[in-house]
Amino acid sequence: MSVAEVSFEQVFNLAQLLKPSDQARLISQLAEMIENTFEAQGIAPPSRRPLRGLLADLGPAPSTEDIDEARREMWGNFPRDDF
């Protein structure tokens, strides 16, 4: 089977049949292959933005008390009898 005969959808569908551990191995090997391709072509791979602090611009997280109060407000009249 030549490369031209294989579609993305076929590969994706086959990858879904793999066990999760094999899917992770596939992703790891594909990432390594892509990085090697970038290096061979003299292209810097895309930089990865660290996840730490990604949402820092949104301000501090709500406190446990705020979350509990919101839950009480949401579920306060559940179940309703007006149905």
Residue pairs with C-beta under 8 A, 6 or more apart in sequence:
15 23
15 26
18 26
34 45
35 45
38 44
38 45
39 45
62 70
